[in-house]
Every structure is written in structure tokens, then in C-alpha cells.
Amino acid sequence: MELPPLSSLAIPGVSLLIAFLAYSSQILFHYIEPGPLEKDQYVIFNLVVACIWVCYARTCYIDPGKIPKDWPTAVLSKGLSSTVADAKGPNTTNLEPVDMGEVKSSPTGTSDIQTRKGRWCRKCEAPKPPRAHHCKQCKRCIPKMDHHCPWTSNCVSHTTIPHFMRFVFYAVTSMSYLEYFICIRAKWIWDSRDLPSYFGPSILQLSHLLVLFSVNSFTLFVLTILLFRAIWSLGSNTTTIESWEKSRHGILLRRAKALGGYLDGPDGTKIKIKKQEFPYDIGIWKNFKQNMGGTSNILAWFWPFSSTPTLDSGLEFEVNGFEDPSVTWPPPDPDRMPRTPIPSNPQNAFTYKDESGSSLSLEAFKQRQREDLERRESPVYRRARFHKRYDRSGKRKEDRDSPSEDESGEEGWRNRDGDRLADFGVDEAAEFYDEDNIPLAELLKKRKNAQKAS
């Protein structure tokens, strides 16, 4: 019999943990001095537990969001707004709509639209809004994705993060209250340690109390850290993935500083790396308001039945204006840039001709041909780890990981907490290597369709 995946046991496991701590403790308190909870304690504690159930259910089962298929068309119909023309960078909220009749060429010969980067998901075959990422579990792009939570089997995203925050808050509140109840009864047992054993709890009841204390203390410790870290992230309007991107940007700055301000991109290109400010930190009050459903009513932030943020509010975001509007986030990363496609013309294709008729040289040619085709058709071109690209003398080595390695290139980079993008549920193959510009033909096609529809 095939066992179910561990992810399918997450929600039942968390539900059992909540029930064990919340309800078995109240049953146990009937048999341990100073007795069961008082009426006001009973009411308050169970109300908080009810809030946990509501918030946890909403965190697990509310849709984390899906990018509408008409999202680019709807924006393009307003004049090819910057959200699509610069869909690769979230700093596009300040950009004015682009009139296709006013596009002028830059000194390099590329148009203004071509120079505006775009985020294009090759797996979804669609543009990605700012702050959206492709989740490997949900198998689609999630608006303002924070991470895929294994304990809820759902993505923490623009639509679910208010429910997630309320769930963690009420969990910490209820477990802190339970810890207080347990400590009172543990103190009574300690104060009565000199009395005969038949005056105190049984071995089974003592064991139950010890397990309750151990499990509740450990869970409370972990969730308290998670709560304060989440509050800090909300205050700076930074998702978990964006925190990783900040760390990544910092390490790229240090690497570039050691190499003269430039890093090597694919195909030998030189990429200038300069410090960029995070664009979405718009002030503590606005940050909390944006992340808790867009309302300024603080009581609604704690109400378990508060409405879910609309999907439309998770497709465009206000920026602080510290950077030029054309600057993108995440910042340029040479290791996340695709290789330049190599054009091929069948009319001018190279053909093999062996005058000697040697079967050995013909076989060697075919072997090289197969390797070349395999290399070109590989869905992911993995760049070798940064420290593997240079020898001790500073000479550049091979840029590509060898097939014998663990299929982990520079996308395996970890931040100071030891996390890589995959640890947040992100599809690294789509997110790390598929950061292509939106094809200009796609933009023109969608604009043309939008004009016909209007």
C-alpha cells in the first residue's frame, strides 16, 4: 500500500496538536489542584482557541491567488501601462503609460519598451506581476508570494497573509495563557511535594502534565519567534522571499566590489552592480495597512472573520520612490539572466565531410553533435557556483556545472539563515533562470487585441 505524502498529514497533525493542547489540558485540570478553570478563564481561553480554528481554516483553504489571464490585456488596454511594459520590475507603479506611437529609439538602437525589463514566466507562459513568484507546489504564479507553508499546505500570499498573521497571533496568545495555567498547577505540585502521594496526582496525570508543559513550551517558543519575525517583516513590507533577495543583493555587491564593480553575466557580458533600495517600504503604518487587508481599522486586523484582500490589490503596489522608476526589483543578478539565444539558419548549417572516410572521426563528430544538441536543448543552463568559477590565481574557469554534480548551480546559494529559494516553495528552475524579458511581440499582440476589443 502506498503511503500518503507527508504534506497531506500537515493539516490533520496541526489540528491534533491544537486539540491536544486546548482540550486535553482542560480535562486534566479537573484532577489537579487548584481545580478546573474559573468561569472567566474558561470563556476567554476557549474564545481564543475558537479564533485559532477559524484563522487556521482560512489560512489553509482560502485560495492564495492566481494571476488573471486578462491581467496584461486589461492593463494594456489603458495604454500599455508600466505594470506590463516593466513587469519584470515592481518599481513600475510610478511609470506613465507608454503610447506606442511615441516610442523612440535609444542611443543603443533599442526602443524604450525594449529597455524596460519584464518578468516572464515560461512555465505559465504569461507575464508575472510585481512580487509574484512561481510556486512549485501550487504549480502557478502566486501574487505577492511570501512562502509555501508546509503546516497549512498552502501559500502565504497577498490574500492569505492577514489570516496567517491572525492565526499565529492567537496561537501565541492561547499558548501563553495555557503556560500560565500549567505553571500554577506545577507550582502547587511542587509545594505539596512533602505530602503523601495519594494526596497528589497519579503518575499518569503527572506524565500528562509534563508532556503538556514540554509540547506547549516548545511550540510557544517557536511560534513566538515566528510572530515577532513576521511582525518585523510586515513593518518593513518585506516578504520572506524578498528578504532572501535583499541578502542576495548584498552578497552580489560584495562580490562586485572585489572585482571592480562588475560581475560576469552569461555569454561573457559584464554587468554593473550597484546598490539599490528596496522599493516597497512605504512607511510602517502603510506597510501594516497594506498587509492586513488594506484597512486602517486596527480592530479588523484582529477580527477572525475579516474579509480577504481582493486579488486586484495584489497585482500593483505603491513604491517609495527612492529609486528611478525604471530600476527593477529584484536588482540585476548576472546568475539569474538567461543566455542570449543563438540564431540558427538551416540554409547555412555546417555539414560534415570526411575525405578519408574514417568511421572513427565520423563517430567522434556525431558524439560532439549529440552533446551540443543536449547542451542547447537543456531547459536550464545552470551556472557554476561563484567560488568555482575562478582558480586561485583569479583566472576564470568553466561557467557551467559539470553533469556529475548534484544539479545545483548558483541557484543553490543560501542566505545567512541557510535558506535557498526552494526552501520557500519557489520553483527555482522557473524563478532563477527564467527571468526573461517579456517578448516585445507578446506585448504588441496583447495591445492589438485590447484595441480590437475596445
N, C-alpha and C positions, 0 to 999 in steps of 0.2 A: 504494500500500500504506500502510495506517495504521500509524504508529509507535506502539510501546507507551508508556504513560505513564512518566515518569521514576521514579515511585515503585517501579515493577516492576523497575527496574535497580539499586535501592539495595542489596539483599542480595547479588546477584552482584558488584556493584562492591566492596563491603566485603570479600567473600570473596577476590576477586582481589588486593586490597591486602594482606590478611593473608598470602596465599600468596606474593606477590612479596617482601615484606619478610622472611618467615620462611625461605623455602626457596631463593630465588634467591641470597640472601646467603651461605648455607652452601655453595652450589655455587661462587660466586665466590671464597670464602676458600681453596679448594683451589689457586688460581692466584696468590694474592698472599701474600707473606711477612707474618707468620711461619707461614703454612700454615693448614690446616683447624683447626676447634675441637678442643680436647682432649676426652678422653672424658667427664670430669665436666661440662665446659661444654656439650658436646653433649647429654648426658642432661638436665641442668637446663633448658637453653633449650627443648628440644623438649617437655618436660613442661609448661612454662608455656604454650607455643603450643597444646598439646593442651587445656589448660584454657580457652584463648581460644575454641577451636572449640566446646567443649561449652557454655560460658556464652553465647556468641553465638547458638547454635542455640536454646537455651532462651529467650533474650530475644526472639527473633524469632517462635517458633512456639508458645509457651505462651499460652493464652487469657488476655487481660488481665482477664477477668471480665465477668459480665453479671448485672444485678440480678434476682434470682429473682422470678418473678411472684407467688409466695405470700409474698414478704417482708413486705408490710404486714399480710396476713392472719395470718401466724404471730405477728407482734408484737401485733396487736390481740387475738388470742385469749388473750394473757396479761393483758388488762385495758386495752387501748389504751395501750400503753406510750408513753413520751415520744419514742421514736425516730420514730414516725409522727405522733403528735399535734404534735410540734415538728420534723417532718422538714425544715423549712426552716432550722433552725439546729442545728449539731452539738453545742451545749452541752447536749444533752438527755440525756446519759448519767446525770446526777445526778437527773433528774426522777423523781418517784414515778408509778406507773401511775395513770391517771385513771379513776375509776368514773363511768360515765355517769349514775348515779343521784344523784351528789353534785355535779354541775355547777351552779354558781351564777352568777348574772349579776353582772358588774362594774358599778361606778357608771355606766359609759357605756352600759350596756344590752347589752353583748356578753358571751357566755359565756366561761369560762376557756379552753375549747378554741378558740374563735374567736380569742382574743387570742394564742394560741400560733401562731407563724408556721410555714408549711410550705413545703418545696421541692417543686414540682410540675413535672414535665417534660411540656410539652404535646405534644412530638413522640413521646415514649414513652407518653404518657397514663398515667403512673404516678408515684407519689412517688419522690423521689430520697433515698437515704441521705445522711448527713453525708459531706462531702468528695467526693461523686460529681459528675461533670460529663458533659455530653453531647458526645461526640467526633464531629466532622463527618466523619472518615474511617471510623471503625468504625460510625458511624450508630446509636449506642446510648449509654446512660449507662454510664460506666466507674467502678467503685468506687475511691475514693481515686486519682483520675487525677492524675498528675504532668505529663505531656505526651505528645503523639503523636510518637514519634521517627521522623524520615524515614529514618534509617540502618538501622533494624530493621523498618520498615513495620509497627510495632506500637505499642501504647500502653504507656508505662511507668506501671504502676499498682500497686495493692496486691499483686497476685500476681506481677508481673514485676520489681519494683524490686530484690529481692535478686539476681536473675540479672543484671540490668543493672549493678549495682554491682560484682559479681564480674567481669563482662566488662571493664568499664573498668579495674578494678584490675589484672587480668592483662595487659591490653593495655599499660598504662603500664609494668608490671614488665618484660615481654618487650622492649619497645622501648628501655627504659633499658639493658638488658643488651646489646641489639644495638648501641646507640650506643657502648657501651664497646668492643665488638669492632671496629667501624668505625674508631673513633679510634685504636686500636692500629695498625691497618694503614695508616691515613693518616699516622701519625707515622713509620712505617717508610719509607714512600714519600718523605716529606719529608727524612728523614735520609739517604736514598740518592739525593738529587737530583743529586749530582755524578758519579754513576756513569754509564757508557754506557747508553743507552736499552734495549739488548737485555737488560740485567740486571733491568730492571723490568717492570711490567705493560704490556700493549698499550694502545693508545688506546681500544679497545672496553672493556677491563676498567676503565680509569680512568673512562670515562664511566659505566659501570655503578655503580662505587663512588660517584661524585659524585651520581648520581640516588638511590641508596640513602640516602646521607647527607642529601640535601635532603628527600626524602619522609619519611624516618623522623624527622628533627629537627622538621619542621613538624607532623607528626601527633602526635609526642610532646608538643610544646608545647601543642597544642590540648587533647589528652586529659588532660594534667596539670592544666590549669586546670579542665576539666570534673570531674575526680576530686575536687580539693580543694573545689570549689563544691558537689558532690554530698555530700561528707562533712560540710560545714558545714550543708547542708540537713537531712541525717539527724540531726545533733546537735541541731538545733532543731525537728525533726519538722515541717518545713515543705516542702510540695511547691512546684514551680515556679509553679503557678497560685496557690497561697496566698501566695507571695512577691509576686506581682503584686497580689493583693488587699490585702496589707499596704501596699504603695506607694499603691494607690488610696485606702485609708482615710486615709493620711497627707495626701494632696492634698485630700481632702474636709474634713479637719479644718482645713487652712489656709484653704480657701475659706469655711468656716462662720465661722471666727474673724474674717474680714474683713467678714462680713455679719451679725454679731450672734449667731452660734451656730446659725443656722438656714439651711437651703437649700431652694429651691423644688422641690417634687415635682410630679408630673403633676396636672393639673386645679387648679393654684393652691394645693395643700396645702403647709404648712410642715413640714419635717422637722428635728427637733433632732438635731444631730450631736455626739456626744461620744466621747472616746477609749475604745477597747475593747482589752483584752488578748487576745492570741492564745491560744485555749483548749487547744491540743493539745501544747504544750511541757510535758512531764511529767517532765523531768529527762533529762540526757544518756544515762545508762545505759538507762533505759526507752525513750527515743527510738530508740536504736540497736537495742535488742532488738525493738521493735515493727516496725521497718522491715526487719530482716534475718530475718524469718520467725517471730518470736515466741520464739526460743530464746535462752537465756543461754549456750549453748556457743559460745565465740568461734571455735573451730576449725570449727564448722559454718558460720560466716559466710563462710569461705574455701573450703569444700568445693564443687566444681562440681556435684556430684550431690545437694546438699541438697534437701530436699523443698520444694515450692511452698507458700506460705501458703494456708490454706483461705479460701474465699470468705466464709464466715460471720464470720471475724475481720476482714473489711473492711467490715462493714455498721454496726458500732458502735465507738466509740473512747473511750478514757479521756480525761478532761479534767482540767485542773489546778485548777479551782475558784476561779480568781481573779475570775471574773465571776459575776453572778447566773445561776442555771441557765436562766432564761427569756430571757437575752440570746443572740442568734443569731450565727453566723459563716457567711458574711461579714457584716460590720456593715451597717446600713441604708445604702443608696445610693439617693438620690432618682432617679437616672437609670436604675436597674435595676428600678424599681417600675412595674407595669402601670397603665394608665389605668383609672379606675373605669368599669365598663360602664354605658352609658346605656340605661335601660329604654325599651322602645317598646311602645305599645299600639295595635294596628291599629284599634280602635274609636274612638280619639281622634286618629287620624292627621290631619295637616294636608292639606287638598285645595286645589288651585289653582283660583281662579275669576277670570277676566279679563272684566270687564264690557264693555270696549271691543272685545274680540275681536282684539286686536293679536297677530299671529303673531310679531312680534319679541319682545315681552315673554314670550310663551309659550315661545319657544325659549331665552330667557335663563334662565327658570325651570328648564327641563329640563337646561340645562347645569350650573346650580348643583346640581341634584338629582344628576346623574351624579358631579360632583366630591365631593359629600357622601358618596354611597354608596361611592365609591372610597376616600375617606379612612377611613370607618368599617370597611370590609372589608379594609383593608390588614393583612397578617399581622404586620407590625412597625411600631410607631409610633416612629420614630427621633427622639430629642431632639437638638436642635442642640447643637453644641459649646458648652461653658460660656462661653468668651470671646465667642461670637457672640450670646449672649442679652441682652447689655447694651450700650447705646451709651456714649459717653464720659462722658455726664452721669450714668450709673448707672441710666438708665431701662430697664426690661425690654422686650425686643423679642420677636419671634416665637419660640416654643419648638420649632417643628418645622423640620427641614431642608427646603430647597426641592428640588423634584424635579430641578432642573438640576445639583445637586451630585453627588458621587461615591458616593451612597447610603451614606455613612459618617457617623453621628452621634456622640454621646458615647461609643458603644461603640468608636470608633476611638482612644480615649485610650491613650497609650503611657507606660510607666514610664521610669525614668531610663536603662534599657538599650535603649530604643527598641522594646520589645515590647508588643504588644496581645494580647488573649485569643486571637485567631485564630492567632497565631504559635505557640501551644502546641497547636494542633489542636482547640481548643474551638469548638463551633458557637455563634457569637455571637448569632445570632437566637434560639436556644433558651436560652442562658445569660444573656445580658444583659438581654433584655426579657421573658422568660417566667418570671420569678421570682414566679409567682402563689402565693397561699396554696393549700394543699390544700383542695379543696371540702369543706365540712362534710358535705354529703350523701354524698360518697365515703367519708369516714371512718365515718359511721353505717352505710352499706351494708356496708362490709367487716366492721365489728364484728358486724352482724347475721348475716352469712354465717358468720363464725367461730363465733358462738354456736350456730347451727344445726348446724354440722359437729361441734361438741363434744357 
